[in-house]
Amino acid sequence: MTGRFQLVRAALAAGVLTVASLGLVAGPDR
């Protein structure tokens, strides 16, 4: 159960970093 929670947390962190990086890249274009 703990391992699954860590996997989910890692996935969420990766998603947030991806969205943040995409936002920084698309920011100047707007």
KENU-54517 format. One record per residue (C-alpha): residue in one letter; x, y, z. Coordinates in nm, 3 decimals, padded with zeros to 5 digits. Example, Ala and Ser with C-alpha at 12.3 -4.5 7.8 and 13.67 -1.06 7.14 Angstrom:
% KENU-54517
(node 'A' (01.230 -00.450 00.780)),
(node 'S' (01.367 -00.106 00.714)),
//
This chain:
% KENU-54517
(node 'M' (00.000 00.000 00.000)),
(node 'T' (00.279 00.243 00.089)),
(node 'G' (00.469 00.159 -00.229)),
(node 'R' (00.159 00.227 -00.438)),
(node 'F' (00.111 00.563 -00.265)),
(node 'Q' (00.473 00.654 -00.343)),
(node 'L' (00.422 00.558 -00.708)),
(node 'V' (00.111 00.774 -00.731)),
(node 'R' (00.290 01.064 -00.562)),
(node 'A' (00.582 01.029 -00.802)),
(node 'A' (00.344 01.024 -01.100)),
(node 'L' (00.167 01.337 -00.975)),
(node 'A' (00.501 01.511 -00.922)),
(node 'A' (00.611 01.418 -01.276)),
(node 'G' (00.281 01.550 -01.415)),
(node 'V' (00.318 01.878 -01.228)),
(node 'L' (00.675 01.921 -01.351)),
(node 'T' (00.567 01.845 -01.708)),
(node 'V' (00.282 02.096 -01.695)),
(node 'A' (00.510 02.355 -01.536)),
(node 'S' (00.780 02.308 -01.801)),
(node 'L' (00.522 02.326 -02.081)),
(node 'G' (00.377 02.641 -01.925)),
(node 'L' (00.721 02.804 -01.911)),
(node 'V' (00.788 02.711 -02.274)),
(node 'A' (00.445 02.831 -02.396)),
(node 'G' (00.450 03.141 -02.174)),
(node 'P' (00.667 03.372 -02.394)),
(node 'D' (00.469 03.270 -02.705)),
(node 'R' (00.146 03.412 -02.563)),
//
